[in-house]
Amino acid sequence: MEDFEAIEDFMMNGHKVYLPHMSIECVVFGYENRHLKVLLVKLRNVGWGVPSGYILKEEGLTQAAKRILNERTSLDNIFLKQFHVFGDSKYRISKRDDEIWDRLPENNWLADRTLAVGFYAIIDCSAANIKQDILIEDYKWVEVNEIPDNLLLDHNEIIAEALNTMRKQIFNEPIGYNLLPEKFTLPEIQILYETVLNKTFDRRNFSNKLIAMEIIVKLNEKRNIGQHRSPFLYSFHETNYLNALNEGVVQAL
Amino acid sequence: MEDFEAIEDFMMNGHKVYLPHMSIECVVFGYENRHLKVLLVKLRNVGWGVPSGYILKEEGLTQAAKRILNERTSLDNIFLKQFHVFGDSKYRISKRDDEIWDRLPENNWLADRTLAVGFYAIIDCSAANIKQDILIEDYKWVEVNEIPDNLLLDHNEIIAEALNTMRKQIFNEPIGYNLLPEKFTLPEIQILYETVLNKTFDRRNFSNKLIAMEIIVKLNEKRNIGQHRSPFLYSFHETNYLNALNEGVVQAL
């Protein structure tokens, strides 16, 4: 009952607190050994999509994205990267006039034209502890190639664009850092990149390139994973890795 | 006089036509042999910045960016790439309260909190034909390392971010295509990349990399630029170039 009143209040009075016409949509990718997933949440009485919300009237955009993701899912300290503003599709140009919004009072601010700023993050989903808030009645991690095609509004397009951007930026953003342990084997980093990019690399070429670019360094340390099997461990070369990120691809020339 | 009335009308009634709280800012880079410049415009009675404007109530975001750049400068058919939303600085969180906006009537929509969507383009500025509209009283092309530090609002930050993004994306976006003739020499493409990236490349390594990645192909054709000097011509390998753009850096591994 308290929940119901809180939702009612958000619907009727949200425009006094939030900036209208612009939402934030958070695409959270989850990596776990050989699997790349995305976090979907079920908006109470509405349907499945990505966690989203509105910017407070005097709140920074980045801060808003963090707060919204935290409120919807309890995820905290997540590096969210802004990637695109959605303002071209029918959902983002006109007022919402589909069935879902019919239930809103006339001229309600939630049905107004709303552009969406997309943010993405990629986290280790085996360690993620999700708790829904009152707006959300359920959540699930779905493999990126098994996403249902009937998500809310343009959320399918938003996820596709996030995936596309993340794959292009994987060498420009500190993505590896938070998905691998401090010391890792060559197969571990190769499987991470292969899973995220959905392609296979030649084993020798892949590691040679990373080593030649001096992005990873071989440690004088091995991991025992079985009799006669003790591959060398590697770690990121912090300075070179951060330089490579700042310089972007240019590094490769 | 007519101009004055049009500006007055925009100030007083713009909010009836445009979406409030969100502007579009266009950073136009101009490349000309060994020079990288940016287009600055002088907003009538206000100051220097980049061409900007507001989105019409039922207009797509991309379409709005094209229209705004065209209205301010007459530039047409420009590939504008959305790169960032500015919503974290004091100019983008609070109402505008500096001197410039003191002249506006109280609660005027132009002084309201306004987030900005940045777009950038890079064009051959030797061919650009700029014409100002009524909001603009002057324009100039300024070398990117000679930009005055007192541009309007956060326009210095917006240009810096555009430059940073463009330099990271130069290998992921069709930037070379519109800045080089169809057939070019190796020094021409190297000078383009060196100028845009503000760094020098080893001559042999640079061309070997581009050729090895099969992004450019050597033509069976030379250009005569003097006695005993007739370098081979090259052109982009269209399929590989577009693939490289789609795949991003991954190509390099």
Interface residues (C-beta under 8 A of the other chain):
Chain A: L19 P20 H21 M22 I55 K57 E58 E59 G60 L61 T62 Q63 A64 Q82 H84 V85 F86 G87 D88 R92 I93 S94 R113 L115 V117 R167 K168 Q169 I170 F171 N172 L197 K199 F201 N205 F206 K209 G248 V249 V250 A252 L253
Chain B: L19 P20 H21 M22 I55 K57 E58 E59 G60 L61 T62 Q63 A64 Q82 H84 V85 F86 G87 D88 R92 I93 S94 R113 L115 V117 R167 K168 Q169 I170 F171 N172 L197 K199 F201 N205 F206 K209 G248 V249 V250 A252 L253
